[in-house]
Amino acid sequence: MPKSLDDLRSRRWFAAADMRAFSHRQRMQQMGVRREDLLGRPAIAIINTWSDLSPCHAHLRERAEAVKRGVLIAGGLPFELPALSLGEVMVKPTTMLYRNLLAMEVEELLRSHPVDGAVLLAGCDKTTPGTLMGAISMGLPTIFCPAGPMLNDRYMKGGQAQTVGAGTHTRLFWDEYQAGRVSEAEWVQLESRMTRSAGTCNTMGTASTMTSITEALGLSLPGASSIPAMDSAHTRMATACGERIVQMIWDDLTPARILTRGSFMNAAAVQMALGGSTNAAVHIIALARRAGVELTLDDLDAVARRIPVIANLFPSGDRLMEDFYFAGGVPALMNVIAAELSLGEMTVTGASVGANIRDRNVLDAQVIRPLQNPVGSGAALAVLRGNLAPQGAVMKASAANPKFHQHRGPALVFDSQPQMLRAMADPNLEADENTVLVLRNAGPVGAPGFPEWGNLPMPKKLLAKGVRDMVRLSDARMSGTHYGSCVLHVSPESAVGGPLALVQNGDIIALDIEARSLELLVDAAELARRRALWVAPKRRFARGFTRLYQEHVTQAHEGCDLDFLQGTQATPEPEIY
């Protein structure tokens, strides 16, 4: 039912005939806001994750102004509210530790201020799910304005221009540097050549995966997620977001009206067609639980079995996000897989998914391929189960070497990241390409924070021999920009007594991606003996958010949210006295 002026939430602060409302209006006029605007327009929160230490969001202060312009054009009153900025590269020990903190902040910012709806300015990895989780829980009309990918780059090598993608090529060139095939001078030059503008990683890493998923969910304008950050169309899109949120408030178009099981299955389908980041398996479940929608790893795996990777983008393919934009972006990709989608789902446009993607055709079939010509043979996501991962583990088969899709090898176990890094540099390390590298104590509780340590570096001695991949297994995550035969998110994690805690050097681990199997080939009696001797690692943090996180974070297969934030329980509106 459409809202009237008297229905606006902001009027609880501004419209009452009492001293408190007088004070609210007085203080807003102190900042130059007109009384008639406070009483006659919906108030829009612009949640901005800009920071001087967040290079992917360096342009968001300017985009906030474009959003404000759209809000004013549509008759709203914009207020910019800064929120925690989680620059993936700079924030330590990992941005994932703070995703839930950002979600809490966004929810409380919206609850505690006189606003009627929100525009979310975010994009770098954890800022997208973090801001969305908070906004979903608050329940106000919300539209997501993605930061957009950085511009493409080229690197000249041997007289030829080579496509360079952020994150993916950092790992590629690092391995070559370690193997002595890239000089020191060349390595220094690469440092300034791989990220040439503001914006998120231009590969199909976690940032582009999550903004594309957000668009597929119906929470962004059609085509918004692939617009390069520095393209003038991005500024125009930001203005359109500001304009659209005002009408969404009058229409009371809340996340609850958009987010259904059908919309989440649409998002899963887009994730698989894109060859999206394995991190999405954690974030999309967290988002679904905030929305009160049942979604499991098995649901995601079922979609991955049906829908091949058709987006020819690094790390599964060889193109970048700017190419994807020119090829038609998410709407064109969704048109290709339309038979797998729930087309009647509502979106922020006020129209259905089907209406939004109608006539949005592929403009470059080398970038967005037909279903009959997928990128490689592996799925974007494989959910593995067995005695080593009773609650599941995930793998990006499309970015793994096919020779390891079925593999048995002896475990080489590391209990910490520093221990593992030291060993990888050891020229006498007892390992070959059949060895299964195992890292534990790297999960949500154990690390803590669930860091991106899962793309374990290759042993230097094997790199020198030309080996570029081997099976690597952990309870950690991996950057969506990375590649390799990496088994991730082993759940439950070792720090809470998961079977990974019981693995010993030399144990044979069997991986079969097609069978979705991950087994530790040790008999049950021996595992029971080891379990009886296992002692939980001591938790290092006695205070602060990290302690709260360790005490309340859920496991990977449950979305790694804080247990008291999941679900749709309503928090009362603030009292105003």
MARMI-293117 format. One record per residue (C-alpha): residue number from 0; residue in one letter; x, y, z. Coordinates in nm, 4 decimals. Each point is the difference from the previous one (the first is absolute). Layout:
<atoms>
  dolo  fido         u         v         w
   NUM     a         X         Y         Z
...
</atoms>
This chain:
<atoms>
  dolo  fido         u         v         w
     0     m    0.0000    0.0000    0.0000
     1     p    0.1467    0.3402   -0.1003
     2     k    0.1207    0.2235    0.2802
     3     s   -0.1208    0.3497    0.0727
     4     l    0.2063    0.2804    0.1494
     5     d   -0.1375   -0.0780    0.3460
     6     d    0.1202   -0.3616   -0.0309
     7     l    0.3653    0.0969   -0.0295
     8     r    0.2220   -0.1324    0.2733
     9     s    0.2011    0.3250    0.0150
    10     r   -0.3078    0.1874    0.1213
    11     r    0.0375   -0.1735    0.3377
    12     w    0.3041    0.2260    0.0457
    13     f   -0.1148    0.3157   -0.1788
    14     a   -0.3792    0.0362   -0.0051
    15     a   -0.1107   -0.0242    0.3644
    16     a   -0.1236    0.3101    0.1827
    17     d    0.2317   -0.0422    0.2961
    18     m    0.3321    0.1304    0.1269
    19     r    0.1995   -0.2973   -0.1267
    20     a   -0.1176    0.0404   -0.3603
    21     f    0.0642    0.3739    0.0337
    22     s    0.3563   -0.0837    0.1012
    23     h    0.0423   -0.2377   -0.2970
    24     r   -0.1212    0.2636   -0.2470
    25     q    0.2079    0.2662    0.1694
    26     r    0.3220   -0.1963   -0.0319
    27     m   -0.0635   -0.0882   -0.3622
    28     q   -0.0609    0.3651   -0.0777
    29     q    0.3315    0.0648    0.1740
    30     m    0.1535   -0.1880   -0.2946
    31     g   -0.1935    0.2010   -0.2553
    32     v   -0.2864   -0.2438   -0.0636
    33     r   -0.3351    0.1708   -0.0517
    34     r   -0.2875   -0.0800    0.2366
    35     e   -0.2382   -0.0603   -0.2910
    36     d    0.2364   -0.2584   -0.1458
    37     l    0.0168   -0.1900    0.3287
    38     l   -0.3794   -0.0104    0.0145
    39     g   -0.0784   -0.0515   -0.3673
    40     r    0.2527   -0.2464   -0.1431
    41     p    0.1107   -0.3596    0.0700
    42     a    0.3448   -0.0194    0.1595
    43     i    0.2534   -0.2197   -0.1797
    44     a    0.3071   -0.1487    0.1645
    45     i    0.2994   -0.0341   -0.2316
    46     i    0.2157   -0.2618    0.1710
    47     n    0.3496    0.0684   -0.1300
    48     t    0.2921   -0.2417    0.0510
    49     w    0.2538    0.2443   -0.1466
    50     s    0.3399    0.0277    0.1659
    51     d    0.3464    0.1343   -0.0778
    52     l    0.1256   -0.3541    0.0678
    53     s   -0.2473   -0.1711   -0.2304
    54     p    0.1310    0.0382   -0.3587
    55     c   -0.2957   -0.1877   -0.1494
    56     h   -0.2299    0.2656    0.1507
    57     a    0.2154    0.3068   -0.0687
    58     h   -0.2718    0.1491   -0.2220
    59     l   -0.2960   -0.0543    0.2318
    60     r    0.0141    0.3461    0.1590
    61     e   -0.0707    0.1394   -0.3474
    62     r   -0.2652   -0.2621   -0.0727
    63     a   -0.1780    0.0959    0.3212
    64     e   -0.0487    0.3460   -0.1499
    65     a   -0.1512   -0.1566   -0.3125
    66     v   -0.2375   -0.2027    0.2188
    67     k   -0.0993    0.3161    0.1873
    68     r   -0.0771    0.1689   -0.3322
    69     g   -0.2373   -0.2822   -0.0910
    70     v   -0.1693    0.0099    0.3390
    71     l   -0.0576    0.3751   -0.0286
    72     i   -0.1306   -0.0303   -0.3565
    73     a   -0.2574   -0.2527    0.1215
    74     g   -0.1076    0.2138    0.2941
    75     g    0.1871   -0.1720    0.2821
    76     l    0.2383    0.1336    0.2632
    77     p    0.3423   -0.1733   -0.0016
    78     f    0.2272   -0.0577    0.2991
    79     e    0.3403   -0.1618   -0.0429
    80     l    0.1026   -0.2336    0.2836
    81     p    0.3542   -0.1422    0.0038
    82     a    0.0361   -0.3678    0.0832
    83     l    0.2882   -0.2378    0.0632
    84     s    0.2139   -0.0269   -0.3130
    85     l    0.1465   -0.3447   -0.0533
    86     g    0.2723    0.0400   -0.2605
    87     e    0.0863   -0.3616   -0.0763
    88     v    0.3737    0.0490   -0.0388
    89     m    0.0648    0.2360    0.2907
    90     v   -0.2203   -0.1291    0.2827
    91     k    0.1680   -0.2633    0.2167
    92     p   -0.0168   -0.2737    0.1013
    93     t   -0.2892   -0.0377   -0.2430
    94     t   -0.3026    0.1998   -0.1069
    95     m   -0.2153   -0.3069    0.0629
    96     l    0.0528    0.0486    0.3729
    97     y   -0.1774    0.3347   -0.0293
    98     r   -0.2774   -0.0783   -0.2519
    99     n   -0.2422   -0.0662    0.2845
   100     l    0.1121    0.3153    0.1807
   101     l   -0.0846    0.2020   -0.3115
   102     a   -0.3363   -0.1761   -0.0175
   103     m   -0.0711    0.0947    0.3614
   104     e    0.1059    0.3576   -0.0642
   105     v   -0.2230    0.0399   -0.3059
   106     e   -0.3005   -0.1456    0.1807
   107     e    0.0508    0.2288    0.2983
   108     l    0.0750    0.3075   -0.2129
   109     l   -0.3309   -0.0455   -0.1778
   110     r   -0.1920   -0.0786    0.3185
   111     s    0.1327    0.2871    0.2067
   112     h   -0.0323    0.2807   -0.2583
   113     p   -0.3041    0.1759   -0.1497
   114     v    0.0114   -0.1677   -0.3424
   115     d   -0.2639   -0.1627   -0.2197
   116     g    0.2185   -0.1951   -0.2409
   117     a    0.3618   -0.0620   -0.0951
   118     v    0.2448    0.0014   -0.2888
   119     l    0.2988   -0.2264    0.0694
   120     l    0.3330    0.1088   -0.1528
   121     a    0.2320   -0.2995    0.0135
   122     g    0.1696   -0.2621   -0.2124
   123     c    0.3312   -0.1288    0.1337
   124     d   -0.0451   -0.3595    0.1061
   125     k   -0.1536    0.0063    0.3507
   126     t   -0.1621    0.3435   -0.0255
   127     t   -0.2684   -0.1303   -0.2350
   128     p   -0.1281   -0.2851    0.2202
   129     g    0.0693    0.2017    0.3165
   130     t   -0.2103    0.3021   -0.0992
   131     l   -0.2722   -0.2215   -0.1462
   132     m   -0.0238   -0.2186    0.3112
   133     g   -0.0529    0.3066    0.2171
   134     a   -0.2518    0.1572   -0.2368
   135     i   -0.1959   -0.3244   -0.0364
   136     s   -0.0263   -0.0352    0.3760
   137     m   -0.1172    0.3602    0.0384
   138     g   -0.2581   -0.0438   -0.2754
   139     l   -0.0199    0.3527   -0.1465
   140     p   -0.0242    0.0491   -0.3785
   141     t    0.3564   -0.0453   -0.1244
   142     i    0.1863    0.0185   -0.3293
   143     f    0.3613   -0.1068   -0.0487
   144     c    0.2335    0.2236   -0.2027
   145     p    0.3097   -0.2075   -0.0901
   146     a    0.3471    0.1537   -0.0034
   147     g    0.0742   -0.1509   -0.3417
   148     p    0.3131   -0.1745   -0.1306
   149     m    0.3273    0.1740   -0.0779
   150     l    0.1042    0.0551   -0.3600
   151     n    0.1724   -0.2698   -0.2033
   152     d    0.3766    0.0046   -0.0352
   153     r    0.2633   -0.1482   -0.2287
   154     y    0.3560   -0.0973    0.0711
   155     m    0.2618   -0.0091   -0.2738
   156     k    0.2111   -0.3144    0.0030
   157     g    0.2172   -0.1108   -0.2874
   158     g   -0.1495    0.2653   -0.2243
   159     q   -0.3527   -0.1277    0.0572
   160     a   -0.2789    0.1501    0.2076
   161     q   -0.1219   -0.2344    0.2717
   162     t   -0.3371    0.0437    0.1744
   163     v    0.0533    0.0622    0.3694
   164     g   -0.2636   -0.0628    0.2659
   165     a    0.0281    0.1172    0.3594
   166     g    0.0581   -0.2778    0.2493
   167     t    0.0166   -0.2845   -0.2502
   168     h    0.3144    0.1254   -0.1678
   169     t    0.1581    0.0985    0.3298
   170     r    0.0030   -0.3692    0.0857
   171     l    0.1083   -0.1021   -0.3508
   172     f    0.2894    0.2443   -0.0137
   173     w    0.1019   -0.0782    0.3590
   174     d    0.0425   -0.3666   -0.0840
   175     e    0.2063    0.0934   -0.3049
   176     y    0.2076    0.2414    0.2105
   177     q    0.0607   -0.2713    0.2606
   178     a    0.1052   -0.2369   -0.2771
   179     g    0.2471    0.2569   -0.1346
   180     r   -0.1868    0.0617   -0.3248
   181     v   -0.0895    0.3629    0.0833
   182     s    0.2854    0.2399    0.0791
   183     e    0.0121    0.2353    0.2989
   184     a   -0.0342    0.3037   -0.2288
   185     e   -0.2981   -0.1546   -0.1766
   186     w   -0.1621   -0.0851    0.3334
   187     v    0.0327    0.3634    0.1165
   188     q   -0.1497    0.1218   -0.3269
   189     l   -0.2957   -0.2355    0.0372
   190     e   -0.0763    0.1572    0.3379
   191     s   -0.1271    0.3165   -0.1666
   192     r   -0.1555   -0.1555   -0.3096
   193     m   -0.2634   -0.2374    0.1277
   194     t   -0.2467    0.2381    0.1649
   195     r   -0.0331    0.3136   -0.2080
   196     s   -0.3131    0.1609    0.1429
   197     a   -0.2390    0.0102    0.2923
   198     g   -0.2477   -0.2854    0.0109
   199     t   -0.0198   -0.3607    0.1089
   200     c    0.2029   -0.2860   -0.1477
   201     n   -0.0673   -0.0308   -0.3723
   202     t   -0.0041   -0.3793    0.0125
   203     m   -0.2958   -0.2147    0.1073
   204     g    0.1252    0.0075    0.3574
   205     t   -0.2140    0.0364    0.3099
   206     a   -0.0763    0.3686   -0.0593
   207     s   -0.1440   -0.0467   -0.3506
   208     t   -0.1650   -0.3265    0.1026
   209     m   -0.1850    0.1601    0.2901
   210     t   -0.1085    0.3153   -0.1857
   211     s   -0.1235   -0.2211   -0.2866
   212     i   -0.1868   -0.2208    0.2481
   213     t   -0.1540    0.3134    0.1531
   214     e   -0.1235    0.1022   -0.3436
   215     a   -0.1388   -0.3502   -0.0582
   216     l   -0.1799    0.0182    0.3357
   217     g   -0.1785    0.3098   -0.1291
   218     l    0.1635    0.2478    0.2391
   219     s    0.1918    0.2017   -0.2649
   220     l   -0.1005    0.1703   -0.3215
   221     p    0.0311   -0.2287   -0.3057
   222     g    0.3526    0.0065   -0.1403
   223     a    0.1410    0.2014    0.2908
   224     s    0.2524   -0.2532    0.1277
   225     s    0.2282   -0.0121   -0.3043
   226     i    0.0287    0.3728   -0.0784
   227     p    0.3693    0.0960    0.0400
   228     a    0.0538    0.2291    0.2969
   229     m    0.1578    0.2720   -0.2145
   230     d   -0.2564   -0.0094   -0.2816
   231     s   -0.2332    0.3006   -0.0138
   232     a   -0.2882   -0.2487   -0.0078
   233     h    0.0905   -0.0898    0.3570
   234     t   -0.0692    0.3536    0.1204
   235     r   -0.3312    0.0001   -0.1859
   236     m   -0.0903   -0.3343    0.1563
   237     a    0.0687    0.1418    0.3470
   238     t   -0.2351    0.2897   -0.0722
   239     a   -0.2631   -0.2475   -0.1195
   240     c    0.0348   -0.1917    0.3290
   241     g   -0.0675    0.3189    0.1957
   242     e   -0.3015    0.0773   -0.2145
   243     r   -0.1429   -0.3506    0.0216
   244     i    0.0239   -0.0402    0.3799
   245     v   -0.2464    0.2852    0.0519
   246     q   -0.2730   -0.1766   -0.1961
   247     m    0.0855   -0.3274    0.1746
   248     i   -0.0803    0.1703    0.3312
   249     w   -0.3382    0.1226   -0.1226
   250     d   -0.0679   -0.3529   -0.1328
   251     d    0.1275   -0.1608    0.3223
   252     l    0.2199   -0.2281   -0.2114
   253     t    0.2029   -0.1639    0.2755
   254     p    0.2556   -0.2846   -0.0208
   255     a   -0.2650   -0.2361    0.1399
   256     r   -0.2081    0.0532   -0.3154
   257     i    0.2992   -0.0760   -0.2242
   258     l    0.1928   -0.2765    0.1753
   259     t   -0.1688   -0.3372   -0.0446
   260     r    0.1334   -0.3495   -0.0497
   261     g   -0.0482    0.0589   -0.3715
   262     s    0.2181    0.3112    0.0019
   263     f    0.2741   -0.1811    0.1925
   264     m   -0.0089   -0.2900   -0.2460
   265     n    0.0317    0.2584   -0.2795
   266     a    0.3062    0.1386    0.1736
   267     a    0.1485   -0.3493    0.0316
   268     a   -0.0586   -0.0615   -0.3712
   269     v    0.1797    0.3229   -0.0891
   270     q    0.2880   -0.0882    0.2337
   271     m    0.0537   -0.3309   -0.1799
   272     a   -0.0329    0.1422   -0.3507
   273     l    0.2568    0.2664    0.0896
   274     g    0.2506   -0.2469    0.1452
   275     g   -0.0330    0.2084    0.3143
   276     s    0.2070   -0.0005    0.3156
   277     t   -0.0290   -0.2857    0.2493
   278     n   -0.0414    0.2692    0.2663
   279     a   -0.3513    0.0517   -0.1313
   280     a   -0.0944   -0.3364    0.1498
   281     v    0.0459    0.1565    0.3440
   282     h   -0.1482    0.3429   -0.0728
   283     i   -0.3123   -0.1084   -0.1862
   284     i   -0.0957   -0.2378    0.2823
   285     a    0.0545    0.2798    0.2537
   286     l   -0.2221    0.2335   -0.2046
   287     a   -0.2696   -0.2649   -0.0361
   288     r   -0.0080   -0.0652    0.3743
   289     r   -0.0378    0.3741    0.0664
   290     a   -0.2979   -0.0043   -0.2390
   291     g   -0.1559   -0.3082    0.1586
   292     v    0.0587   -0.2111   -0.3129
   293     e    0.1185   -0.3607    0.0265
   294     l    0.3121   -0.0479   -0.2144
   295     t    0.2703   -0.2652    0.0373
   296     l    0.3273   -0.1066   -0.1582
   297     d   -0.1859   -0.2883   -0.1608
   298     d   -0.2321    0.2497   -0.1724
   299     l    0.3026    0.1791   -0.1433
   300     d    0.1623   -0.3230   -0.1115
   301     a   -0.3182   -0.1088   -0.1782
   302     v   -0.0023    0.3257   -0.1968
   303     a    0.3703   -0.0351   -0.0827
   304     r   -0.0634   -0.3474   -0.1447
   305     r   -0.2605    0.1443   -0.2399
   306     i    0.1550    0.3264   -0.1093
   307     p    0.3483    0.0118   -0.1561
   308     v    0.2384    0.2934    0.0095
   309     i   -0.0807    0.2169   -0.3031
   310     a    0.1688    0.3277    0.1006
   311     n    0.3490   -0.0031   -0.1484
   312     l    0.1578    0.1945    0.2852
   313     f    0.3127   -0.0477    0.2094
   314     p    0.0765   -0.2173    0.1909
   315     s   -0.2100   -0.2606   -0.1866
   316     g    0.0357    0.1737   -0.3401
   317     d    0.2203    0.2655   -0.1577
   318     r   -0.2015    0.3261   -0.0096
   319     l   -0.0725    0.2769    0.2512
   320     m   -0.3005    0.1840    0.1409
   321     e    0.0221    0.2891   -0.2449
   322     d   -0.0405   -0.2555   -0.2798
   323     f   -0.2978   -0.1479    0.1867
   324     y   -0.1593    0.3455    0.0190
   325     f    0.0292    0.0517   -0.3744
   326     a   -0.1339   -0.3511   -0.0610
   327     g   -0.3248    0.0837    0.1801
   328     g    0.0760   -0.0697    0.3653
   329     v   -0.2246   -0.1888    0.2399
   330     p   -0.3300    0.0667   -0.1863
   331     a    0.1379   -0.1589   -0.3173
   332     l    0.1430   -0.2947    0.1917
   333     m   -0.3335   -0.0509    0.1781
   334     n   -0.1732    0.0003   -0.3372
   335     v    0.2220   -0.2895   -0.1112
   336     i   -0.0981   -0.2066    0.3059
   337     a   -0.3592    0.1286    0.0164
   338     a   -0.1409   -0.3534   -0.0093
   339     e    0.1707   -0.0640    0.3368
   340     l   -0.1346    0.3156    0.1661
   341     s   -0.3093    0.1003    0.1923
   342     l   -0.0963    0.2913   -0.2226
   343     g   -0.2913    0.1306    0.2033
   344     e    0.2045    0.1191    0.2982
   345     m   -0.0340    0.3670    0.0984
   346     t    0.2989    0.2391   -0.0297
   347     v    0.0889    0.3530    0.1111
   348     t   -0.1247    0.1285   -0.3363
   349     g   -0.3546   -0.0934    0.0989
   350     a   -0.0020   -0.2443   -0.2918
   351     s    0.0755   -0.3710   -0.0140
   352     v    0.3283   -0.1678   -0.0837
   353     g   -0.1490   -0.1137   -0.3294
   354     a   -0.1001    0.3538   -0.0960
   355     n    0.3443    0.1341    0.0924
   356     i    0.1941   -0.2461   -0.2165
   357     r   -0.2363   -0.0098   -0.2972
   358     d    0.1859    0.0969   -0.3197
   359     r    0.3340    0.0297    0.1915
   360     n    0.1961   -0.2035   -0.2529
   361     v    0.3627   -0.1128   -0.0014
   362     l    0.2180    0.2390   -0.1979
   363     d    0.3203   -0.2074    0.0015
   364     a   -0.0362   -0.3785   -0.0041
   365     q    0.3700   -0.0434    0.0789
   366     v   -0.0568    0.1597    0.3411
   367     i   -0.3486   -0.1305    0.0836
   368     r   -0.0148   -0.3361   -0.1685
   369     p   -0.3027   -0.2085   -0.0957
   370     l   -0.0821   -0.2928    0.2268
   371     q    0.1250   -0.2385   -0.2676
   372     n    0.3500    0.1538    0.0134
   373     p    0.0930    0.0343    0.3700
   374     v    0.3312    0.1160    0.1426
   375     g    0.1921   -0.3162    0.0822
   376     s   -0.1516   -0.3153    0.1411
   377     g   -0.0150    0.0709    0.3726
   378     a   -0.2845    0.1433    0.2030
   379     a    0.0279    0.3329    0.1782
   380     l   -0.0676   -0.1726    0.3300
   381     a    0.0235   -0.3540    0.1238
   382     v   -0.1174   -0.0868    0.3503
   383     l    0.2030   -0.2915    0.1378
   384     r   -0.0977   -0.2238    0.2887
   385     g    0.1525   -0.2933    0.1807
   386     n    0.1590   -0.0897    0.3296
   387     l    0.2387    0.2950   -0.0387
   388     a   -0.2795    0.2531   -0.0585
   389     p   -0.3286   -0.1298    0.1440
   390     q   -0.1637    0.3449   -0.0358
   391     g    0.1573    0.0662   -0.3359
   392     a    0.2990    0.1558   -0.1705
   393     v    0.0045    0.1983   -0.3234
   394     m    0.2192    0.0097   -0.3047
   395     k    0.0078    0.2065   -0.3185
   396     a    0.0453   -0.2792   -0.2507
   397     s    0.0005    0.2392   -0.2964
   398     a    0.3228    0.1590    0.1260
   399     a    0.1734   -0.3284    0.0905
   400     n    0.2279   -0.2208   -0.2066
   401     p   -0.2176   -0.2844   -0.1403
   402     k    0.2727   -0.2551    0.0832
   403     f   -0.0825    0.0505    0.3702
   404     h   -0.3770   -0.0364   -0.0306
   405     q    0.0541   -0.3560    0.1203
   406     h    0.3022   -0.0376    0.2235
   407     r    0.1524   -0.1957    0.2878
   408     g    0.3083    0.1193    0.1818
   409     p    0.1783    0.0166    0.3339
   410     a   -0.0736    0.2919    0.2307
   411     l    0.2612    0.2543    0.1019
   412     v   -0.1553    0.1840    0.2939
   413     f    0.0584    0.3513    0.1327
   414     d   -0.1557    0.1374    0.3181
   415     s    0.0524    0.3673   -0.0796
   416     q    0.0506    0.2387   -0.2878
   417     p    0.3554    0.1022    0.1088
   418     q    0.1034   -0.3651    0.0273
   419     m   -0.1351   -0.0688   -0.3466
   420     l    0.1671    0.3053   -0.1578
   421     r    0.3400   -0.0924    0.1437
   422     a   -0.0346   -0.3528   -0.1337
   423     m   -0.0906    0.1155   -0.3510
   424     a    0.3362    0.1769   -0.0281
   425     d    0.1961   -0.3056    0.1193
   426     p    0.1955   -0.1505   -0.2942
   427     n    0.0047   -0.3357    0.1812
   428     l   -0.3739   -0.0217    0.0644
   429     e   -0.1154   -0.3592   -0.0353
   430     a   -0.2802    0.0532   -0.2463
   431     d   -0.0783   -0.0663   -0.3638
   432     e   -0.2981    0.0829   -0.2200
   433     n   -0.1934   -0.2984    0.1417
   434     t    0.0232    0.1324    0.3566
   435     v   -0.3139    0.1536    0.1515
   436     l    0.0927    0.3161    0.1885
   437     v   -0.2229    0.0442    0.3068
   438     l   -0.0406    0.3212    0.2008
   439     r   -0.2158    0.0045    0.3125
   440     n   -0.0905    0.2479    0.2730
   441     a   -0.0917    0.2429   -0.2784
   442     g   -0.3787   -0.0018    0.0315
   443     p   -0.2472    0.2467    0.1544
   444     v    0.0934   -0.0795    0.3611
   445     g    0.3513   -0.1343   -0.0475
   446     a    0.1715    0.2815   -0.1909
   447     p   -0.2149    0.1827    0.1149
   448     g   -0.2065    0.1645   -0.2706
   449     f    0.0095   -0.2513   -0.2845
   450     p    0.2824    0.1604   -0.2032
   451     e    0.0904   -0.0552   -0.3654
   452     w    0.2810   -0.2432    0.0695
   453     g   -0.1518   -0.2885   -0.1949
   454     n    0.1969    0.0600   -0.3197
   455     l    0.3094   -0.1492    0.1636
   456     p    0.3158    0.1072   -0.1840
   457     m    0.1787   -0.2603   -0.2051
   458     p    0.3262   -0.1357    0.1456
   459     k    0.2886    0.1950   -0.1487
   460     k    0.1855   -0.3163   -0.0964
   461     l   -0.2983   -0.1223   -0.2047
   462     l   -0.0400    0.3381   -0.1701
   463     a    0.3610   -0.0289   -0.1136
   464     k   -0.0886   -0.3339   -0.1608
   465     g   -0.2910    0.1543   -0.1900
   466     v   -0.2784   -0.1311    0.2271
   467     r   -0.2777    0.2603    0.0265
   468     d   -0.2821   -0.1835    0.1783
   469     m   -0.0614   -0.2674    0.2611
   470     v   -0.2857   -0.0889    0.2340
   471     r   -0.0167    0.2376    0.2949
   472     l   -0.2528   -0.0378    0.2804
   473     s   -0.0998    0.2248    0.2903
   474     d   -0.2778    0.1387    0.2174
   475     a    0.0862    0.3452   -0.1380
   476     r   -0.1426    0.2011   -0.2893
   477     m    0.1695    0.0936   -0.3274
   478     s   -0.0117    0.3270   -0.1887
   479     g   -0.2486   -0.0183   -0.2835
   480     t    0.2707    0.1313   -0.2317
   481     h    0.2195   -0.3047    0.0618
   482     y    0.0096   -0.3397   -0.1655
   483     g    0.1318   -0.3483    0.0611
   484     s   -0.1123   -0.3358    0.1423
   485     c   -0.0938    0.1377    0.3394
   486     v   -0.2529   -0.1637    0.2324
   487     l   -0.1424    0.2680    0.2276
   488     h   -0.2425    0.0691    0.2875
   489     v    0.0417   -0.3472    0.1515
   490     s   -0.2823   -0.0151    0.2552
   491     p   -0.0043   -0.0355    0.2894
   492     e    0.3386    0.1674    0.0316
   493     s    0.2921   -0.1507    0.1862
   494     a   -0.0067    0.2530    0.2882
   495     v   -0.3407   -0.1247    0.1154
   496     g    0.0931   -0.3654   -0.0336
   497     g   -0.0812   -0.0685   -0.3640
   498     p    0.1659   -0.3071   -0.1571
   499     l    0.2672    0.2198   -0.1595
   500     a    0.1492    0.0267    0.3499
   501     l    0.0754   -0.3737   -0.0080
   502     v    0.2007   -0.0178   -0.3252
   503     q    0.3653   -0.1036    0.0317
   504     n    0.2917    0.0156   -0.2411
   505     g   -0.0106   -0.2894   -0.2432
   506     d   -0.3737   -0.0687    0.0329
   507     i   -0.1518   -0.0651   -0.3420
   508     i   -0.2653    0.2488   -0.1082
   509     a   -0.2335   -0.0921   -0.2863
   510     l   -0.1665    0.2721   -0.2089
   511     d   -0.2620   -0.0729   -0.2661
   512     i   -0.1704    0.3115   -0.1317
   513     e   -0.2450   -0.1825   -0.2248
   514     a   -0.1123   -0.2166    0.2920
   515     r    0.0077    0.3069    0.2271
   516     s    0.2114   -0.2011    0.2432
   517     l    0.2767    0.0953    0.2459
   518     e    0.1238   -0.2855    0.2160
   519     l    0.2787   -0.0560    0.2498
   520     l    0.1043   -0.3633   -0.0545
   521     v    0.0557   -0.0812    0.3652
   522     d   -0.2154   -0.2576    0.1794
   523     a   -0.2623    0.1141    0.2483
   524     a    0.1700   -0.1581    0.3024
   525     e    0.3214    0.1925   -0.0631
   526     l   -0.1917    0.3240   -0.0458
   527     a   -0.1821   -0.0643    0.3287
   528     r    0.3349   -0.0523    0.1720
   529     r    0.1313    0.3307   -0.1380
   530     r   -0.3175    0.1827    0.0992
   531     a    0.0359   -0.1159    0.3596
   532     l    0.3455    0.1613    0.0088
   533     w   -0.1007    0.3256   -0.1747
   534     v    0.0181    0.3237    0.1984
   535     a   -0.1713    0.3141   -0.1286
   536     p    0.2442    0.2832   -0.0806
   537     k    0.0007    0.2854    0.2485
   538     r   -0.1830    0.3120   -0.1169
   539     r    0.2280    0.3008   -0.0004
   540     f   -0.2488    0.2867    0.0286
   541     a   -0.1404    0.0994    0.3386
   542     r   -0.1751    0.3214   -0.1046
   543     g   -0.1460    0.2043   -0.2825
   544     f   -0.2001   -0.0971   -0.3043
   545     t    0.2255   -0.2964   -0.0739
   546     r   -0.0985   -0.1644    0.3273
   547     l   -0.3671    0.0604   -0.0754
   548     y    0.0512   -0.1410   -0.3491
   549     q    0.1694   -0.3184    0.1219
   550     e   -0.2737   -0.0636    0.2541
   551     h   -0.2914    0.0485   -0.2391
   552     v    0.1087   -0.0613   -0.3623
   553     t   -0.1663   -0.2879   -0.1819
   554     q    0.1856   -0.2468   -0.2223
   555     a    0.0681    0.0405   -0.3710
   556     h   -0.2985   -0.2066   -0.1166
   557     e   -0.2257    0.2228    0.2118
   558     g    0.1243    0.3305   -0.1444
   559     c    0.2465    0.1052    0.2746
   560     d   -0.2475    0.2504    0.1397
   561     l   -0.0253    0.0768    0.3701
   562     d   -0.2582   -0.2404    0.1417
   563     f   -0.2037    0.2758    0.1670
   564     l   -0.0339    0.1952   -0.3268
   565     q   -0.1424   -0.2776   -0.2162
   566     g   -0.3702   -0.0230   -0.0712
   567     t   -0.2767    0.2529   -0.0339
   568     q   -0.0729    0.0887    0.3607
   569     a   -0.1054    0.3644    0.0175
   570     t    0.1873    0.2484    0.2145
   571     p   -0.2280    0.2743    0.1351
   572     e    0.0234    0.3477   -0.1439
   573     p    0.1887    0.2402    0.2277
   574     e   -0.1980    0.1898    0.2575
   575     i    0.0033    0.3755   -0.0500
   576     y   -0.0142    0.2073    0.3183
</atoms>
